[in-house]
C-alpha cells in the first residue's frame, strides 16, 4: 500500500484556513503554501498575519509545505543581486519555520542574460546559493527540497550534478522534466536511480509545449510510467498537485486520477 501523502498548492485567490478545512474533508494530507503574491513574506508581515497562519496550521491535522519565491535570481553573476535573492529565501525560511512548515521548495536557477552568461559560468554560483539555503533550512528544522527547473544548468538534464554536489533533498517536477526533454521512461529511470534523494514531487500535467499546470490526466504525461518507482509502497514522500486553478473540482479530479494509479499497484 502506498505511503505517499498528497497535497495541493495554495496560491493567489485562495484562503489558507479554508483550504486546510477543504483539504482535510477531501482526504489530502497537507497543503503547499506559495510564499509569493498575496502570501509573500512582506505582505504577510504588513497584514500582521503570521500568528494567524501559524494558528491555522497548528489547529489543523494536516501538514504544511512552503514553496519559496521562485522569481529570485540566486545564480546572478552580479553579487549584490545574488546575495539579495539568497537573503530573501533565508527570511522566507524563518517564516516557514515559524508557521510550522516541514519542507521548503526552491528553484536552483538564474535569470541572467543568456547571451552574456553561459550555464558553465552560472552553475557554480547557483550551487553556492543552494548550499547556503540548504544549510539554513536544516538549521531551522525545515527540509530543503530543491526543484528541477525547465532550463539552465539544473534542469532535469543537469540535476544529478546538483545532487552530488549538495546535501539538499529534491522536488521532482513532472511537468518541468517533460518540457526539458525527458520521456516518461527517462523520468521513471531518474526517480528509480535517485529514490533516496527525492522527498517531494510536483504533479502537473501538460501537452508538451508549455508549463500549463494542468490536473493529472488532462495533459499527455504518462504518469503511470513516470511515477511507477514511487507507487510500490516503499516511498513515503509528499506529492503536491500543482494545478494552476482555484477551482476545487479540478484539484479533486487530479487527486482522483492519482488515487486510481495508486490503487492499481
Secondary structure, DSSP 8 states (H G I E B T S, - for coil): ----EEEEEE-TT--HHHHHHHHHHHT-SEEEEE-SGGG-HHHHHHTT-HHHHHHHHHHSSSEEEEE--SSS-TT-SSHHHHHHHHHHHHHHHHHHHHTT-SEEEEE------TTTS-HHHHHHHHHHHHHHHHHHHHHTT-EEEEE-BSSSTTBGGGHHHHHHH---EEEEEHHHHHHTT--HHHHHHHHHHTTTTEEEEEE-B--SSS---B-TTSSS--HHHHTGGGSSS----EEEE--S-S-HHHHHHHHHHHHHHHHT-
